Amino acid sequence: MGWHEWPLIFFTVFAQTAVGAFIVMGLITLFGKADAHVKTAITRNMFFIWVFMGLGFMASTMHLGSPMRAINALNQIGTSWLSREILFGSMFFGLGGLYWLLSVINKGSESIRQGLMVAAMVIGVVFMVAMTNVYIIDTVPTWDTPFTGQSFTLTAVICGVMLSLILMRGANLECPRLGKVTAIVASVAAVTMAMVTMSMVADLPSIHSAIVAASELVPNMAEIQNLRFVLVFVGLAAWMWAMRSESRSMPIAVIGFAMVLVAELIGRSVFFGLHMTAGM
């Protein structure tokens, strides 16, 4: 397990959750048919997205040894995916946060605010691409696989969809069709996540160096992944039931989301626990 890399574990999962949730809520705000009052409430609830993003960035600075030197990570934007990750992550935070602030205080024209939202959504996707490429390193064969990008994307989809629907229901959005669509998307993503994980585990025996085999890095892999699957599917089932329940049991939905979030943190700890270098 790679819990020693907890700053990166929390940063990647929280940032992916924030981007996924913002894109979903942004699309509903742009193309949904909810009345202006509900859309205003949806935008107000985006505050919790920025909480996730802020906590993720705070955690990431702890990985730098001295947080005061964080600005130095931007020195190689032209050649370093790490620098691009920080740049685009900051742009996503800034543009999205500015959209949220202007909307909450009702400043700026509607076209300006929508432009900021669309720009933040696009930059959010670029941010995810940069984050993925940080870990596509040919000297780390356990990361240099398609499973890295697939896992990062699925975290954004599953956690983002779940968080966004909780926040939109908290804004009193009534749209049964949206609930069905998001439930299908989250369910398909969860099943895909399980398939990607099993494929990744099955691929580990083929990866080895002169010193260690990848399959030996996390010896209790089966138990960890089984726990993760249980958390994901039980949490998803609780979230779906709460979202479809007439009583709209929000605490149950939040608990379900929290279970899936914990499962993704566990999965990311396995990812960092699989770090190894090629050759010696």
C-alpha positions in Angstrom: 0.0 0.0 0.0 1.2 3.5 -0.8 -0.3 5.5 2.1 3.1 7.2 2.6 2.1 9.1 -0.5 -1.1 10.3 1.2 -0.8 13.9 -0.2 -0.9 12.7 -3.8 -3.6 10.1 -3.0 -5.9 12.8 -1.6 -5.0 15.3 -4.3 -5.7 13.1 -7.2 -8.9 11.6 -5.9 -10.3 14.9 -4.6 -9.3 16.9 -7.8 -10.8 14.2 -10.1 -14.0 14.3 -8.0 -14.2 18.1 -8.3 -13.7 18.2 -12.0 -16.2 15.4 -12.7 -18.9 17.1 -10.4 -18.3 20.5 -12.0 -18.7 19.3 -15.5 -21.9 17.5 -14.7 -23.4 20.5 -12.8 -22.1 22.8 -15.5 -23.9 20.8 -18.2 -27.1 20.8 -16.3 -26.9 24.6 -15.7 -26.2 25.3 -19.4 -28.7 22.9 -20.9 -31.2 21.9 -18.2 -34.7 23.2 -18.1 -34.8 24.0 -14.3 -36.2 27.4 -13.4 -33.8 30.3 -12.5 -34.3 29.8 -8.8 -33.2 26.2 -8.9 -30.2 27.0 -11.2 -29.1 29.6 -8.7 -29.3 27.1 -5.9 -27.3 24.6 -7.9 -24.6 27.1 -8.5 -24.5 28.1 -4.9 -24.0 24.4 -3.9 -20.9 24.3 -6.2 -19.2 25.7 -3.1 -18.6 22.1 -2.0 -16.8 21.3 -5.2 -14.3 24.0 -4.4 -13.9 22.6 -0.9 -12.8 19.3 -2.5 -10.5 21.1 -4.9 -9.1 23.3 -2.1 -8.4 20.3 0.2 -6.8 18.5 -2.7 -4.4 21.4 -3.4 -3.6 21.8 0.3 -2.7 18.1 0.5 -0.6 18.3 -2.7 1.6 21.0 -1.2 2.6 18.6 1.6 4.3 16.4 -1.1 6.7 19.2 -1.9 8.6 19.0 1.4 8.4 22.8 1.8 5.0 24.2 0.7 6.7 27.7 0.4 8.6 26.3 -2.6 5.4 25.2 -4.5 5.8 28.0 -7.0 9.1 26.3 -8.2 7.0 23.5 -9.6 5.8 25.8 -12.4 9.3 26.4 -13.7 9.1 23.8 -16.5 5.7 24.3 -18.1 7.1 23.7 -21.6 8.6 20.3 -20.8 7.1 19.0 -17.5 3.7 17.5 -17.2 3.9 18.2 -13.4 4.2 21.9 -14.1 1.3 21.7 -16.6 -0.8 19.8 -14.0 -0.3 22.6 -11.5 -0.9 25.3 -14.1 -4.1 23.8 -15.5 -5.3 22.8 -12.0 -4.9 26.3 -10.8 -6.6 27.7 -13.9 -9.6 25.3 -13.4 -9.8 26.4 -9.7 -9.5 30.1 -10.7 -11.9 30.2 -13.6 -14.5 27.9 -11.9 -14.2 29.7 -8.6 -14.6 33.1 -10.4 -17.7 31.9 -12.2 -19.1 30.7 -8.9 -18.3 33.9 -7.0 -19.8 36.2 -9.8 -22.9 34.0 -9.9 -23.4 34.0 -6.1 -23.0 37.8 -5.8 -24.9 38.3 -9.1 -22.2 40.3 -10.8 -21.2 40.3 -14.5 -23.4 39.5 -17.4 -24.9 36.1 -18.0 -22.7 35.6 -21.1 -19.5 36.3 -19.2 -20.4 33.9 -16.4 -21.3 31.2 -18.9 -18.1 31.8 -20.7 -16.1 31.3 -17.5 -18.1 28.1 -16.8 -17.4 26.6 -20.2 -13.7 27.6 -20.0 -13.4 26.0 -16.6 -15.0 22.8 -17.9 -12.6 22.6 -20.9 -9.6 23.4 -18.7 -10.8 20.8 -16.2 -10.5 18.1 -18.9 -7.1 19.4 -19.9 -6.1 19.3 -16.2 -7.2 15.6 -16.1 -5.1 14.8 -19.1 -2.0 16.6 -17.6 -2.5 14.7 -14.3 -2.6 11.4 -16.1 0.5 12.1 -18.0 2.4 12.9 -14.8 2.3 9.2 -14.1 2.8 7.8 -17.6 6.5 7.3 -17.0 8.5 4.7 -19.0 10.8 4.1 -16.0 7.8 3.0 -13.9 6.3 0.1 -15.8 3.4 -0.5 -13.4 2.1 3.0 -14.1 3.0 3.2 -17.8 -0.1 1.3 -18.9 -3.6 2.2 -20.2 -5.0 1.3 -16.8 -3.7 4.6 -15.3 -5.7 6.8 -17.5 -8.7 4.6 -17.3 -8.7 4.5 -13.5 -8.3 8.3 -13.2 -11.1 8.9 -15.6 -13.4 6.4 -13.8 -12.8 8.1 -10.5 -13.8 11.4 -12.0 -17.0 9.9 -13.5 -18.1 7.8 -10.5 -17.4 10.3 -7.7 -18.2 13.3 -9.8 -21.6 12.0 -10.8 -22.5 11.0 -7.3 -21.4 14.3 -5.7 -23.1 16.4 -8.4 -26.4 14.7 -8.0 -26.3 15.1 -4.2 -25.6 18.8 -4.6 -28.3 19.2 -7.3 -30.9 17.4 -5.2 -29.8 19.6 -2.3 -30.8 22.5 -4.5 -34.3 21.0 -4.9 -33.8 20.0 -8.6 -36.6 17.6 -9.6 -35.7 15.6 -12.7 -36.5 11.9 -12.6 -34.9 11.4 -16.0 -31.6 12.9 -14.7 -31.7 10.6 -11.8 -32.1 7.6 -14.1 -29.3 8.7 -16.4 -26.9 9.4 -13.7 -27.6 6.1 -12.0 -26.9 4.3 -15.3 -23.7 6.2 -15.9 -22.5 5.6 -12.3 -23.4 1.9 -12.5 -21.7 1.4 -15.8 -18.6 3.3 -14.6 -18.5 1.1 -11.4 -18.7 -2.1 -13.4 -16.0 -0.8 -15.8 -13.9 0.1 -12.8 -14.1 -3.4 -11.5 -13.1 -4.8 -14.9 -10.2 -2.4 -15.3 -9.0 -3.3 -11.8 -9.1 -7.0 -12.4 -7.3 -6.5 -15.8 -4.6 -4.5 -14.1 -4.1 -7.1 -11.4 -4.0 -9.9 -14.0 -1.3 -7.9 -15.9 1.0 -7.5 -12.9 2.8 -10.9 -13.1 4.1 -9.9 -16.5 5.9 -6.8 -15.0 9.1 -7.3 -13.2 12.6 -5.9 -12.7 15.9 -7.5 -11.9 15.0 -7.1 -8.2 11.2 -7.4 -7.7 8.1 -8.6 -9.5 5.2 -6.2 -9.6 2.8 -8.9 -8.2 4.9 -8.9 -5.0 4.6 -5.2 -4.2 1.1 -5.4 -2.7 0.9 -9.0 -1.3 -2.7 -8.7 0.0 -4.0 -7.3 -3.3 -7.0 -9.6 -3.5 -8.3 -8.7 0.0 -7.8 -5.0 -0.6 -9.6 -5.0 -4.0 -12.4 -7.1 -2.6 -12.9 -4.6 0.1 -12.8 -1.8 -2.4 -15.5 -3.5 -4.6 -17.8 -4.0 -1.6 -17.5 -0.3 -0.6 -18.1 0.8 -4.2 -21.2 -1.3 -4.9 -22.8 -1.0 -1.5 -22.1 2.7 -1.5 -23.5 3.1 -5.0 -26.6 1.1 -4.1 -27.2 3.2 -1.0 -26.8 6.4 -3.1 -29.2 5.2 -5.8 -31.8 4.2 -3.3 -31.6 7.5 -1.5 -31.8 9.5 -4.7 -34.9 7.5 -5.9 -36.6 7.4 -2.5 -39.6 9.7 -2.1 -38.3 10.8 1.3 -35.0 11.8 -0.4 -32.9 10.5 2.4 -29.9 12.8 1.9 -27.8 11.4 4.8 -28.0 7.9 3.2 -26.9 9.4 -0.1 -23.9 11.2 1.5 -22.9 8.0 3.3 -23.0 6.1 0.1 -20.9 8.7 -1.7 -18.4 8.6 1.3 -18.1 4.9 0.9 -17.2 5.1 -2.8 -14.8 8.0 -2.1 -13.0 5.9 0.6 -12.9 3.0 -1.9 -11.2 5.2 -4.5 -8.7 6.4 -1.9 -7.9 2.8 -1.1 -7.5 2.1 -4.9 -5.2 5.1 -5.3 -3.1 3.9 -2.4 -2.7 0.6 -4.2 -1.6 2.6 -7.3 1.1 4.3 -5.4 2.1 1.1 -3.6 2.8 -0.4 -7.0 5.6 2.1 -7.7 8.7 0.4 -9.1 11.5 1.3 -11.4 12.6 -0.5 -14.5 16.0 -2.2 -14.5 17.9 -2.2 -11.3 
